[in-house]
Amino acid sequence: GAVVSQHPSWVICKSGTSVKIECRSLDFQATTMFWYRQFPKQSLMLMATSNEGSKATYEQGVEKDKFLINHASLTLSTLTVTSAHPEDSSFYICSARDPGLAYEQYFGPGTRLTVT
Amino acid sequence: AQKITQTQPGMFVQEKEAVTLDCTYDTSDPSYGLFWYKQPSSGEMIFLIYQGSYDQQNATEGRYSLNFQKARKSANLVISASQLGDSAMYFCAMREGRGSARQLTFGSGTQLTVLP
């Protein structure tokens, strides 16, 4: 079946540095990928919709200059957390839908970011 | 208004018994899909079951069934013969409209604990 991978699975960085998270669709082409953030014991909140070859669409309240999204190919989207702060510590999950299938939407395994 | 409402923050069930996790939704779009995902402590999102708004019959997948009551706008998940491995967070989600660029909106989740 379709698989979405994320790298790294966890990362610890110092405050003020930038971190890049990669999301890949392994056996299908994803024109659209979604980035979610999840705080402990809370639900998944959509941050942005990543569109291949065009600018991402950000949800209200999400700073696009802080969370840079690039979707340069049909199988890769990246999320860069710039000038990270401790409050950015969270679980980041990407998701993609195989346009060739009826409704399935697949999730990556997530990236746990800790900013010290 | 909340699009997806899960009113049970936590549920307990005895092993081998059935359990129902509640989910209600709100949409004015006649075309929508309802999803249930399981999230164990590892963080991965595991797809369980899907119900389309035009589907006439309730969806079933092995031990999972979706009790779809369209007029009440409810999509409860029923897990039969609970197993210890079913202990996890369960999320109900909805996707409105058609097209691969439509995002999933999640409920707040229900933490299910299966007791031996």
HADDOCK unambig.tbl for C-alpha pairs under 7 A between the chains (distance, minus, plus):
assign (segid A and resid 32 and name CA) (segid B and resid 100 and name CA) 6.96 0.50 0.50
assign (segid A and resid 32 and name CA) (segid B and resid 101 and name CA) 5.83 0.50 0.50
assign (segid A and resid 42 and name CA) (segid B and resid 108 and name CA) 6.42 0.50 0.50
assign (segid A and resid 43 and name CA) (segid B and resid 106 and name CA) 6.69 0.50 0.50
assign (segid A and resid 43 and name CA) (segid B and resid 107 and name CA) 6.63 0.50 0.50
assign (segid A and resid 43 and name CA) (segid B and resid 108 and name CA) 4.94 0.50 0.50
assign (segid A and resid 43 and name CA) (segid B and resid 109 and name CA) 6.36 0.50 0.50
assign (segid A and resid 44 and name CA) (segid B and resid 106 and name CA) 6.37 0.50 0.50
assign (segid A and resid 97 and name CA) (segid B and resid 100 and name CA) 6.26 0.50 0.50
assign (segid A and resid 99 and name CA) (segid B and resid 100 and name CA) 5.88 0.50 0.50
assign (segid A and resid 107 and name CA) (segid B and resid 45 and name CA) 6.09 0.50 0.50
assign (segid A and resid 109 and name CA) (segid B and resid 43 and name CA) 6.73 0.50 0.50
assign (segid A and resid 109 and name CA) (segid B and resid 44 and name CA) 4.72 0.50 0.50
assign (segid A and resid 110 and name CA) (segid B and resid 43 and name CA) 6.75 0.50 0.50
assign (segid A and resid 110 and name CA) (segid B and resid 44 and name CA) 6.59 0.50 0.50
